[in-house]
């Protein structure tokens, strides 16, 4: 299944931005929906988290595992909830005025009927 990709340029140093996006517990500070994230185990690659998000009036409990942490360029994690399993990757590239962050979300497994909803919503 194809990935969804979005990018933004941010007027801040790549290292500073990487530190924020690589800390899943800080994602609630910039998430579009209500989000709570709590670390369960470890740090860096292999660290596990649980989260609860409320989107469009529906609650999603997810389990996440960090799969890539290569400061200050790459951060990735795998998240699983009732809507499926997704691989999230954030790439940070330094620019003259700050950095460019590219977010890629790739579905790994979607339950029956979910692929059409995935493309409709995202």
RAPE-V801284 format. One record per pair of residues at least 24 apart in sequence whose ideal C-beta (glycine too) atoms are under 7 Angstrom apart, sorted by the first residue. I is the first residue (numbers start at 1). J is the second residue. D is the distance in whole Angstrom. If there is no record, write none. Layout:
# RAPE-V801284
I	J	D
I	J	D
This chain:
# RAPE-V801284
1	107	5
1	115	6
3	104	5
3	105	6
3	106	4
4	105	5
4	122	5
5	102	6
5	103	7
5	104	5
6	103	5
7	100	6
7	101	7
7	102	4
8	101	6
9	95	6
9	98	7
9	100	5
10	98	5
10	99	6
10	101	6
11	97	6
11	98	4
12	98	5
12	99	7
13	98	7
13	99	7
14	72	5
14	92	5
14	94	4
14	99	4
15	72	5
17	92	6
17	99	5
17	101	6
18	71	5
18	72	4
18	75	7
18	92	5
21	75	6
21	90	5
21	101	7
22	69	6
22	71	7
22	75	4
24	49	5
24	64	6
24	77	7
44	69	5
45	69	5
83	114	6
84	109	6
84	110	4
84	111	6
84	114	5
85	109	4
